[in-house]
Amino acid sequence: MGLNELYLRSLDGGKIEEENFFSSIAERFQLVAELKILNESDRQEVVQNALMVVLRKYREMSFEISFSAWAYDILQKEILKYYRTKGDRARRYSEDVDAYYNAGIKSIDPALKRDLLDCLGKICRFNQRFARVLNLKYQGFDVDEICRRLEVNISNLYVILSRARSKLKLCLEKGIVE
């Protein structure tokens, strides 16, 4: 039986139809989530969050197309939210590691400082965006703020930052930027 039919029966029927309806949704959500989330506990949490949204809103909604499309859309949004928060946790961990390793740096050798400034000038002439990303990162701006200032998404920022760091390394080692 289709999800839309179960939905209509749960609205017209009693507690048993509603329980059948939600157990069917839970099974279907589990199958979809298994394909996208490997961790069992995370998958259960995402499915439960999606089911809670459906439970709160399904009686008050009027569906022009279908209930199942709406329900699966909620599940997809919960999965997306899971991956966004997972990325935020990874980013926070990465920033903690950077702070740990950078804590020991108190002062910079004047010759290294001169070389850095010289290389930043060369990088700026090569690609201003590279120099700007390095400068903003050095000034301590977080990733979200840099993305907002440069009007790029996070994945593009990491690509730019990686390339800029490569150019800086090359310049410090060989004195050239290619």
N, C-alpha and C positions, 0 to 999 in steps of 0.2 A: 504494500500500500504506500502511496506517495506521501511525502511530508505535508503537502498542501491539504490532502484529504484528512490526514490525522489532525492537522490544525483545525479544520472546520468541525470535525467530530469533537475535539476537546472543548471548543467553544459551546457547542450545543449539548454535550454530554455532561457526565458527572466526574467524580474524582478518578474513577478507573480509566476513563478515556484520557484524562489529563495526564495520569501517570504513564500510560502507554505512549502518549505523545512525547513526553519528555524523555522517557527511556530510549525511544527511537531516535530523537535528536541527539542525545548523548552518545549513542553508538555511532551515529553518522559523523558527529563532530570528532570523535576519537579517531575514526578512520582517516579523516582529512588531516588531522593534527599529526598523526603518526608519520605522514609523508614529509612534514615540514619541521617537526621538532623531535630531536633524537632523545633528549633527556626525559625520562618518564615522569618525574615529579613536575618538571616545568610544563610538560604537555598536559598533565592533569589540571594544573593551575590555570592554564590558558583556556582549556575547555570549560572549567567551572566558571571562570569569569564571563565567558561568552554565554553560557547557560543562564547565569544570573541576569544579564542584560535582557536576554530573550524573555525570561520569566517576568521581569519587571514591566516590560513594554508590550508583550504580544497581545494582550487583551484590548489595549487602547489604540492600537494601530489599525489603519485600514490599508489593505494592500491592493495597489492598482495592478501590479504584475503578478507576484506570487509571494507567499510567505517564505518559501524555501530560499528564494533569492535574497530576501532580506536577512534571514537567519545566517546563511553562509557568508554574507557580507559582514555581519557582526563578527563571526569567527575569524575571517580574514583580517579584520581590523585589530582584533585581539592578538593574533599572531604577529602582525606588524608591530604592534605596541611592545610585545615581548622582545622582538629583535632590536627595537630601538633602545629599550632599557638595558638590554644585554650589551649593546654597543657603548652605552653611557658608562656602565660598570667597567668595561674593558678600558675605556678611555681614562676613567678616574684612576684605575690601577696603573696605567701607563704614566700618568702625570705624577703619581706617588713615587714610582721608580725613578723618573727623571729628577724629581726633587731630592731623592735620596742620593743619587750620584752627583748632583750639582751642589749639594750642601757643603762639600769639602772645598769648593773653589772660592777662595777669599779675594785674591787679587790676581791680576793678569800681568804677565811679563810685558814690559813696555815694547820689546821687539815683536812679540806675538800680537800685541794690540795694534801696532803699526801695520803688520802684515795682514791682519784681519780687516782693518779699515781699507787698506789698499785693495784687497780681494773683493770686499763689498762694493767698492767703486767700480771695479772691473765687471762684477756681476750685474751691477746696476746698468752699466752701459750695454751689457749683453742682453739682459732681460730685467726690466724694472720690477715686474711682478715677483721674480725670485728674490730680489733684494728686499722688497717690501715684506714678503712673508718671513724671511729670516729676521728682519728688523722687528716685526711685531712679535714674533716668537721669543726673541731675545729680551724684549721689553716686558715679557711676562703675560701677554694677553692669552686668554684661554682660546681653545679651538673654535668655540661658538662665536666669540667676538671677532676673531680673525675672519671667519666665514662671512659674518655679517658685513664687516668692513670691505672685504674684497668682492662680495656678492658672488660667492662660489659655494657649492655644497661640500660636505665634509670629505667625501672621497676625492674630489678634485683638489681640495686643499692638501691632503696627504700626498697626492701625486706631485703637486707643485713643490711642497716642502722637501720631499725626497730628492727631486731633481735639483733643487736649490742647494741642498746639503752636499750633493755629489759635486756640483760645480765649485762650491766652497772648498771641499776637500781637495779637488784637483788643483785649484788655484793655490792653496796653501802648500801642497806638495811640489808642484812644478812651476807655479807662478803664471799659469795661463788659464784662460777660460775659453772653452771651445763649444 
